[in-house]
Amino acid sequence: MRKPKPFIKYENTVPGTFLKRLNRFSAEVLIDGKPEIVHVKNTGRLGELLVPNAKITLQRADKVGRKTAYDMISVYKPRLKWVNIDSLAPNELMKQHFLSMNYDVVKPEYKYGDSRFDFYMEKDGQKHLTEVKGCTLAADLKKGIGLFPDAPTERGVKHLRELAAAANEGYICQIAFVIQMNGIHLVLPNHETQPEFGRALEAAAKAGVQVVYYGCHVEADSIKITSVVGDTIQTA
């Protein structure tokens, strides 16, 4: 029996139009032609996606007493179609993936060294560590290449160094790039934005850390992992 592919379907969604970003966490949009302040579920820059008059999808919040009534979950970019910008989606998809793989133990938010990693797993006595990164920045649509990060991330560099150390101690380690766009299958380090991340990624791969790319199919109100590429670093 084939295992179902990791999938998120958002309920209670409405279409909108992006007007402007107010700060890392909020934006002004139009819903049914009326201005509304909404929560942006991604603190990245997203400068190539969040442009005036872009079509967006919002989800009505179910939490009583919130300052904003909607979360922005996806943005339409003509050549990519829908791009999921929910920063919680990659971890939820990977959680579904790992739970389907018959590990003896799957623990999210696992502390190792001075870092907290997204997942710790065990199988037949072997220990695994995985850090998950969501990618929303496209670079070369013809070659299906994205870039990470879209803004400097010292935390991401620290995670790579800790993963390399864990690999040297016998853990099976993985950095999982969940690509929240259609048509992108590989992720390269964004050297222009943060050369240090690229150097740390290369060093981690040489230490034995698996670099894996999870391609997705994205619709306005859903995201699904559809492909997995490689366990070695790709270079430009």
Phi and psi restraints in degrees (value plus and minus 20) as a CYANA .aco file:
   2 ARG   PHI     -94.3   -54.3
   2 ARG   PSI     116.6   156.6
   3 LYS   PHI     -98.2   -58.2
   3 LYS   PSI     120.7   160.7
   4 PRO   PHI     -85.5   -45.5
   4 PRO   PSI     123.8   163.8
   5 LYS   PHI     -97.2   -57.2
   5 LYS   PSI     124.1   164.1
   6 PRO   PHI     -74.2   -34.2
   6 PRO   PSI     114.4   154.4
   7 PHE   PHI    -171.1  -131.1
   7 PHE   PSI     118.0   158.0
   8 ILE   PHI    -144.6  -104.6
   8 ILE   PSI     108.1   148.1
   9 LYS   PHI    -138.6   -98.6
   9 LYS   PSI     101.6   141.6
  10 TYR   PHI    -107.6   -67.6
  10 TYR   PSI     112.5   152.5
  11 GLU   PHI    -117.7   -77.7
  11 GLU   PSI     143.3   183.3
  12 ASN   PHI      35.4    75.4
  12 ASN   PSI      31.0    71.0
  13 THR   PHI    -120.2   -80.2
  13 THR   PSI     134.2   174.2
  14 VAL   PHI    -159.3  -119.3
  14 VAL   PSI     129.8   169.8
  15 PRO   PHI    -100.7   -60.7
  15 PRO   PSI     137.3   177.3
  16 GLY   PHI    -175.2  -135.2
  16 GLY   PSI    -198.9  -158.9
  17 THR   PHI    -148.9  -108.9
  17 THR   PSI     108.6   148.6
  18 PHE   PHI     -95.9   -55.9
  18 PHE   PSI     115.6   155.6
  19 LEU   PHI    -128.0   -88.0
  19 LEU   PSI     -80.8   -40.8
  20 LYS   PHI    -181.0  -141.0
  20 LYS   PSI     133.2   173.2
  21 ARG   PHI    -108.7   -68.7
  21 ARG   PSI     113.0   153.0
  22 LEU   PHI    -112.6   -72.6
  22 LEU   PSI     -58.7   -18.7
  23 ASN   PHI    -182.1  -142.1
  23 ASN   PSI    -187.7  -147.7
  24 ARG   PHI     -82.0   -42.0
  24 ARG   PSI     -46.7    -6.7
  25 PHE   PHI    -129.8   -89.8
  25 PHE   PSI     -30.2     9.8
  26 SER   PHI    -162.4  -122.4
  26 SER   PSI     138.1   178.1
  27 ALA   PHI    -167.4  -127.4
  27 ALA   PSI     139.1   179.1
  28 GLU   PHI    -121.0   -81.0
  28 GLU   PSI     110.6   150.6
  29 VAL   PHI    -155.8  -115.8
  29 VAL   PSI     152.0   192.0
  30 LEU   PHI    -130.5   -90.5
  30 LEU   PSI     111.2   151.2
  31 ILE   PHI    -145.5  -105.5
  31 ILE   PSI      97.6   137.6
  32 ASP   PHI      34.7    74.7
  32 ASP   PSI      16.6    56.6
  33 GLY   PHI      60.0   100.0
  33 GLY   PSI     -18.9    21.1
  34 LYS   PHI    -130.6   -90.6
  34 LYS   PSI     116.9   156.9
  35 PRO   PHI     -88.7   -48.7
  35 PRO   PSI     123.1   163.1
  36 GLU   PHI    -169.4  -129.4
  36 GLU   PSI     120.3   160.3
  37 ILE   PHI    -111.7   -71.7
  37 ILE   PSI     107.9   147.9
  38 VAL   PHI    -148.4  -108.4
  38 VAL   PSI     142.8   182.8
  39 HIS   PHI    -106.2   -66.2
  39 HIS   PSI     113.8   153.8
  40 VAL   PHI    -117.0   -77.0
  40 VAL   PSI      99.1   139.1
  41 LYS   PHI    -104.7   -64.7
  41 LYS   PSI      16.6    56.6
  42 ASN   PHI    -182.3  -142.3
  42 ASN   PSI     104.5   144.5
  43 THR   PHI    -112.5   -72.5
  43 THR   PSI     -16.3    23.7
  44 GLY   PHI     -87.3   -47.3
  44 GLY   PSI     152.3   192.3
  45 ARG   PHI     -89.1   -49.1
  45 ARG   PSI     -66.0   -26.0
  46 LEU   PHI      34.5    74.5
  46 LEU   PSI       8.0    48.0
  47 GLY   PHI     -82.7   -42.7
  47 GLY   PSI     -50.8   -10.8
  48 GLU   PHI    -100.9   -60.9
  48 GLU   PSI     -31.2     8.8
  49 LEU   PHI    -124.7   -84.7
  49 LEU   PSI     -67.8   -27.8
  50 LEU   PHI    -106.8   -66.8
  50 LEU   PSI      60.3   100.3
  51 VAL   PHI    -132.2   -92.2
  51 VAL   PSI     131.6   171.6
  52 PRO   PHI     -73.1   -33.1
  52 PRO   PSI     115.6   155.6
  53 ASN   PHI      54.9    94.9
  53 ASN   PSI      -9.9    30.1
  54 ALA   PHI     -86.5   -46.5
  54 ALA   PSI     121.3   161.3
  55 LYS   PHI     -93.7   -53.7
  55 LYS   PSI     118.4   158.4
  56 ILE   PHI    -156.5  -116.5
  56 ILE   PSI     144.3   184.3
  57 THR   PHI    -139.8   -99.8
  57 THR   PSI     116.0   156.0
  58 LEU   PHI    -142.7  -102.7
  58 LEU   PSI     130.0   170.0
  59 GLN   PHI    -135.1   -95.1
  59 GLN   PSI     110.1   150.1
  60 ARG   PHI     -85.4   -45.4
  60 ARG   PSI     111.2   151.2
  61 ALA   PHI     -96.4   -56.4
  61 ALA   PSI     121.9   161.9
  62 ASP   PHI    -122.5   -82.5
  62 ASP   PSI     -16.2    23.8
  63 LYS   PHI    -109.8   -69.8
  63 LYS   PSI     104.4   144.4
  64 VAL   PHI     -93.4   -53.4
  64 VAL   PSI     119.9   159.9
  65 GLY   PHI      67.5   107.5
  65 GLY   PSI     -14.7    25.3
  66 ARG   PHI     -89.6   -49.6
  66 ARG   PSI     133.0   173.0
  67 LYS   PHI     -91.4   -51.4
  67 LYS   PSI     -51.1   -11.1
  68 THR   PHI    -138.8   -98.8
  68 THR   PSI     125.6   165.6
  69 ALA   PHI    -113.6   -73.6
  69 ALA   PSI     -27.9    12.1
  70 TYR   PHI    -157.7  -117.7
  70 TYR   PSI     131.1   171.1
  71 ASP   PHI    -131.7   -91.7
  71 ASP   PSI     115.3   155.3
  72 MET   PHI    -104.3   -64.3
  72 MET   PSI     104.4   144.4
  73 ILE   PHI    -136.7   -96.7
  73 ILE   PSI     -42.5    -2.5
  74 SER   PHI    -172.9  -132.9
  74 SER   PSI     136.4   176.4
  75 VAL   PHI    -152.7  -112.7
  75 VAL   PSI     121.1   161.1
  76 TYR   PHI    -114.2   -74.2
  76 TYR   PSI     105.5   145.5
  77 LYS   PHI    -145.3  -105.3
  77 LYS   PSI      98.5   138.5
  78 PRO   PHI     -63.5   -23.5
  78 PRO   PSI     -68.9   -28.9
  79 ARG   PHI     -98.2   -58.2
  79 ARG   PSI     -41.2    -1.2
  80 LEU   PHI    -121.1   -81.1
  80 LEU   PSI     -34.6     5.4
  81 LYS   PHI      45.7    85.7
  81 LYS   PSI    -150.8  -110.8
  82 TRP   PHI    -103.5   -63.5
  82 TRP   PSI     119.0   159.0
  83 VAL   PHI    -140.9  -100.9
  83 VAL   PSI     104.1   144.1
  84 ASN   PHI    -100.4   -60.4
  84 ASN   PSI     109.1   149.1
  85 ILE   PHI    -136.7   -96.7
  85 ILE   PSI      -4.3    35.7
  86 ASP   PHI     -97.1   -57.1
  86 ASP   PSI      89.8   129.8
  87 SER   PHI     -89.8   -49.8
  87 SER   PSI     -32.3     7.7
  88 LEU   PHI    -107.1   -67.1
  88 LEU   PSI     -37.3     2.7
  89 ALA   PHI     -83.2   -43.2
  89 ALA   PSI     -65.1   -25.1
  90 PRO   PHI     -76.0   -36.0
  90 PRO   PSI     -63.3   -23.3
  91 ASN   PHI     -87.0   -47.0
  91 ASN   PSI     -57.4   -17.4
  92 GLU   PHI     -85.9   -45.9
  92 GLU   PSI     -61.5   -21.5
  93 LEU   PHI     -83.8   -43.8
  93 LEU   PSI     -63.5   -23.5
  94 MET   PHI     -88.9   -48.9
  94 MET   PSI     -53.3   -13.3
  95 LYS   PHI     -81.1   -41.1
  95 LYS   PSI     -66.4   -26.4
  96 GLN   PHI     -78.6   -38.6
  96 GLN   PSI     -62.7   -22.7
  97 HIS   PHI     -81.7   -41.7
  97 HIS   PSI     -68.8   -28.8
  98 PHE   PHI     -87.8   -47.8
  98 PHE   PSI     -57.5   -17.5
  99 LEU   PHI     -85.9   -45.9
  99 LEU   PSI     -42.2    -2.2
 100 SER   PHI    -106.6   -66.6
 100 SER   PSI     -23.8    16.2
 101 MET   PHI    -121.4   -81.4
 101 MET   PSI      -8.5    31.5
 102 ASN   PHI      41.5    81.5
 102 ASN   PSI      14.9    54.9
 103 TYR   PHI     -87.8   -47.8
 103 TYR   PSI     131.8   171.8
 104 ASP   PHI     -92.7   -52.7
 104 ASP   PSI     -52.2   -12.2
 105 VAL   PHI    -159.4  -119.4
 105 VAL   PSI     114.8   154.8
 106 VAL   PHI    -153.0  -113.0
 106 VAL   PSI      93.1   133.1
 107 LYS   PHI    -142.4  -102.4
 107 LYS   PSI     101.8   141.8
 108 PRO   PHI    -101.0   -61.0
 108 PRO   PSI     141.3   181.3
 109 GLU   PHI      32.1    72.1
 109 GLU   PSI      43.5    83.5
 110 TYR   PHI    -122.4   -82.4
 110 TYR   PSI     107.9   147.9
 111 LYS   PHI    -105.0   -65.0
 111 LYS   PSI     107.3   147.3
 112 TYR   PHI    -160.2  -120.2
 112 TYR   PSI     107.7   147.7
 113 GLY   PHI      38.9    78.9
 113 GLY   PSI    -149.4  -109.4
 114 ASP   PHI    -120.0   -80.0
 114 ASP   PSI      -7.0    33.0
 115 SER   PHI    -142.4  -102.4
 115 SER   PSI     141.3   181.3
 116 ARG   PHI    -137.8   -97.8
 116 ARG   PSI      94.7   134.7
 117 PHE   PHI    -114.1   -74.1
 117 PHE   PSI     136.3   176.3
 118 ASP   PHI     -85.0   -45.0
 118 ASP   PSI     -59.0   -19.0
 119 PHE   PHI    -165.2  -125.2
 119 PHE   PSI     120.5   160.5
 120 TYR   PHI    -141.6  -101.6
 120 TYR   PSI     113.3   153.3
 121 MET   PHI    -152.4  -112.4
 121 MET   PSI     137.4   177.4
 122 GLU   PHI    -153.6  -113.6
 122 GLU   PSI     123.4   163.4
 123 LYS   PHI    -173.5  -133.5
 123 LYS   PSI     102.6   142.6
 124 ASP   PHI      33.0    73.0
 124 ASP   PSI      18.3    58.3
 125 GLY   PHI      63.7   103.7
 125 GLY   PSI     -27.5    12.5
 126 GLN   PHI    -108.5   -68.5
 126 GLN   PSI     113.0   153.0
 127 LYS   PHI    -116.2   -76.2
 127 LYS   PSI     118.8   158.8
 128 HIS   PHI    -146.7  -106.7
 128 HIS   PSI     124.3   164.3
 129 LEU   PHI    -150.0  -110.0
 129 LEU   PSI     115.1   155.1
 130 THR   PHI    -153.6  -113.6
 130 THR   PSI     113.2   153.2
 131 GLU   PHI    -131.8   -91.8
 131 GLU   PSI     114.2   154.2
 132 VAL   PHI    -128.6   -88.6
 132 VAL   PSI     114.4   154.4
 133 LYS   PHI    -148.8  -108.8
 133 LYS   PSI     110.1   150.1
 134 GLY   PHI    -109.3   -69.3
 134 GLY   PSI     115.8   155.8
 135 CYS   PHI    -134.7   -94.7
 135 CYS   PSI     105.2   145.2
 136 THR   PHI    -146.9  -106.9
 136 THR   PSI     -11.2    28.8
 137 LEU   PHI    -130.3   -90.3
 137 LEU   PSI      92.6   132.6
 138 ALA   PHI    -106.1   -66.1
 138 ALA   PSI     125.3   165.3
 139 ALA   PHI    -138.2   -98.2
 139 ALA   PSI     -73.0   -33.0
 140 ASP   PHI    -153.6  -113.6
 140 ASP   PSI      80.9   120.9
 141 LEU   PHI     -88.2   -48.2
 141 LEU   PSI     -53.5   -13.5
 142 LYS   PHI     -84.6   -44.6
 142 LYS   PSI     -59.5   -19.5
 143 LYS   PHI    -111.5   -71.5
 143 LYS   PSI     -27.2    12.8
 144 GLY   PHI      50.6    90.6
 144 GLY   PSI      22.2    62.2
 145 ILE   PHI    -133.8   -93.8
 145 ILE   PSI     113.6   153.6
 146 GLY   PHI    -132.9   -92.9
 146 GLY   PSI     152.8   192.8
 147 LEU   PHI    -145.7  -105.7
 147 LEU   PSI     128.6   168.6
 148 PHE   PHI    -166.5  -126.5
 148 PHE   PSI     118.2   158.2
 149 PRO   PHI    -110.1   -70.1
 149 PRO   PSI     151.0   191.0
 150 ASP   PHI    -114.8   -74.8
 150 ASP   PSI     -24.3    15.7
 151 ALA   PHI    -172.2  -132.2
 151 ALA   PSI     129.3   169.3
 152 PRO   PHI     -73.8   -33.8
 152 PRO   PSI     118.4   158.4
 153 THR   PHI    -156.3  -116.3
 153 THR   PSI      76.2   116.2
 154 GLU   PHI     -85.9   -45.9
 154 GLU   PSI     -52.2   -12.2
 155 ARG   PHI     -82.7   -42.7
 155 ARG   PSI     -60.7   -20.7
 156 GLY   PHI     -84.2   -44.2
 156 GLY   PSI     -59.0   -19.0
 157 VAL   PHI     -85.1   -45.1
 157 VAL   PSI     -63.4   -23.4
 158 LYS   PHI     -80.3   -40.3
 158 LYS   PSI     -63.0   -23.0
 159 HIS   PHI     -79.9   -39.9
 159 HIS   PSI     -62.6   -22.6
 160 LEU   PHI     -83.4   -43.4
 160 LEU   PSI     -61.2   -21.2
 161 ARG   PHI     -86.2   -46.2
 161 ARG   PSI     -59.5   -19.5
 162 GLU   PHI     -88.0   -48.0
 162 GLU   PSI     -57.5   -17.5
 163 LEU   PHI     -83.8   -43.8
 163 LEU   PSI     -60.3   -20.3
 164 ALA   PHI     -82.2   -42.2
 164 ALA   PSI     -60.9   -20.9
 165 ALA   PHI     -84.7   -44.7
 165 ALA   PSI     -61.4   -21.4
 166 ALA   PHI     -85.9   -45.9
 166 ALA   PSI     -58.3   -18.3
 167 ALA   PHI     -82.1   -42.1
 167 ALA   PSI     -58.0   -18.0
 168 ASN   PHI     -88.3   -48.3
 168 ASN   PSI     -39.4     0.6
 169 GLU   PHI    -113.7   -73.7
 169 GLU   PSI     -16.7    23.3
 170 GLY   PHI      84.2   124.2
 170 GLY   PSI     -22.2    17.8
 171 TYR   PHI     -91.6   -51.6
 171 TYR   PSI     128.7   168.7
 172 ILE   PHI    -108.7   -68.7
 172 ILE   PSI      94.7   134.7
 173 CYS   PHI    -135.7   -95.7
 173 CYS   PSI     126.8   166.8
 174 GLN   PHI    -164.1  -124.1
 174 GLN   PSI     116.9   156.9
 175 ILE   PHI    -125.8   -85.8
 175 ILE   PSI     102.7   142.7
 176 ALA   PHI    -128.5   -88.5
 176 ALA   PSI      93.2   133.2
 177 PHE   PHI    -111.5   -71.5
 177 PHE   PSI      91.4   131.4
 178 VAL   PHI    -113.6   -73.6
 178 VAL   PSI      95.0   135.0
 179 ILE   PHI    -112.2   -72.2
 179 ILE   PSI      90.1   130.1
 180 GLN   PHI    -109.2   -69.2
 180 GLN   PSI      18.1    58.1
 181 MET   PHI    -161.4  -121.4
 181 MET   PSI     138.5   178.5
 182 ASN   PHI    -104.4   -64.4
 182 ASN   PSI     121.8   161.8
 183 GLY   PHI      60.5   100.5
 183 GLY   PSI     -17.6    22.4
 184 ILE   PHI    -130.2   -90.2
 184 ILE   PSI     109.3   149.3
 185 HIS   PHI    -142.4  -102.4
 185 HIS   PSI     -38.4     1.6
 186 LEU   PHI    -149.2  -109.2
 186 LEU   PSI     134.2   174.2
 187 VAL   PHI    -148.3  -108.3
 187 VAL   PSI     106.2   146.2
 188 LEU   PHI    -125.1   -85.1
 188 LEU   PSI     133.7   173.7
 189 PRO   PHI     -83.3   -43.3
 189 PRO   PSI     118.3   158.3
 190 ASN   PHI    -107.3   -67.3
 190 ASN   PSI      63.0   103.0
 191 HIS   PHI     -82.7   -42.7
 191 HIS   PSI     -52.5   -12.5
 192 GLU   PHI     -85.6   -45.6
 192 GLU   PSI     -58.5   -18.5
 193 THR   PHI    -100.0   -60.0
 193 THR   PSI     -61.0   -21.0
 194 GLN   PHI    -175.2  -135.2
 194 GLN   PSI      69.6   109.6
 195 PRO   PHI     -76.9   -36.9
 195 PRO   PSI     -52.2   -12.2
 196 GLU   PHI     -81.9   -41.9
 196 GLU   PSI     -55.6   -15.6
 197 PHE   PHI     -84.8   -44.8
 197 PHE   PSI     -62.5   -22.5
 198 GLY   PHI     -82.3   -42.3
 198 GLY   PSI     -62.0   -22.0
 199 ARG   PHI     -85.1   -45.1
 199 ARG   PSI     -60.5   -20.5
 200 ALA   PHI     -87.2   -47.2
 200 ALA   PSI     -56.4   -16.4
 201 LEU   PHI     -86.7   -46.7
 201 LEU   PSI     -62.3   -22.3
 202 GLU   PHI     -84.3   -44.3
 202 GLU   PSI     -62.4   -22.4
 203 ALA   PHI     -84.5   -44.5
 203 ALA   PSI     -59.5   -19.5
 204 ALA   PHI     -84.8   -44.8
 204 ALA   PSI     -62.1   -22.1
 205 ALA   PHI     -82.9   -42.9
 205 ALA   PSI     -59.9   -19.9
 206 LYS   PHI     -86.1   -46.1
 206 LYS   PSI     -47.9    -7.9
 207 ALA   PHI     -99.9   -59.9
 207 ALA   PSI     -26.1    13.9
 208 GLY   PHI      88.2   128.2
 208 GLY   PSI     -16.5    23.5
 209 VAL   PHI     -92.1   -52.1
 209 VAL   PSI     107.1   147.1
 210 GLN   PHI     -94.9   -54.9
 210 GLN   PSI     112.8   152.8
 211 VAL   PHI    -130.2   -90.2
 211 VAL   PSI      91.1   131.1
 212 VAL   PHI    -144.0  -104.0
 212 VAL   PSI     119.9   159.9
 213 TYR   PHI    -135.8   -95.8
 213 TYR   PSI     101.3   141.3
 214 TYR   PHI    -125.3   -85.3
 214 TYR   PSI      85.8   125.8
 215 GLY   PHI     -97.9   -57.9
 215 GLY   PSI     130.0   170.0
 216 CYS   PHI    -151.4  -111.4
 216 CYS   PSI     134.8   174.8
 217 HIS   PHI    -124.3   -84.3
 217 HIS   PSI     105.7   145.7
 218 VAL   PHI    -138.9   -98.9
 218 VAL   PSI     111.7   151.7
 219 GLU   PHI    -136.5   -96.5
 219 GLU   PSI     157.4   197.4
 220 ALA   PHI     -76.6   -36.6
 220 ALA   PSI     -55.9   -15.9
 221 ASP   PHI    -145.8  -105.8
 221 ASP   PSI       3.1    43.1
 222 SER   PHI    -178.3  -138.3
 222 SER   PSI     140.9   180.9
 223 ILE   PHI    -169.1  -129.1
 223 ILE   PSI     119.0   159.0
 224 LYS   PHI    -162.9  -122.9
 224 LYS   PSI     112.1   152.1
 225 ILE   PHI     -92.1   -52.1
 225 ILE   PSI     108.3   148.3
 226 THR   PHI    -143.0  -103.0
 226 THR   PSI     -34.8     5.2
 227 SER   PHI    -171.9  -131.9
 227 SER   PSI     135.8   175.8
 228 VAL   PHI    -152.0  -112.0
 228 VAL   PSI     110.3   150.3
 229 VAL   PHI    -144.3  -104.3
 229 VAL   PSI     105.1   145.1
 230 GLY   PHI      45.0    85.0
 230 GLY   PSI     144.6   184.6
 231 ASP   PHI    -158.3  -118.3
 231 ASP   PSI       2.8    42.8
 232 THR   PHI    -150.7  -110.7
 232 THR   PSI     132.8   172.8
 233 ILE   PHI     -86.3   -46.3
 233 ILE   PSI     120.9   160.9
 234 GLN   PHI    -120.0   -80.0
 234 GLN   PSI     124.9   164.9
 235 THR   PHI    -142.5  -102.5
 235 THR   PSI     130.6   170.6
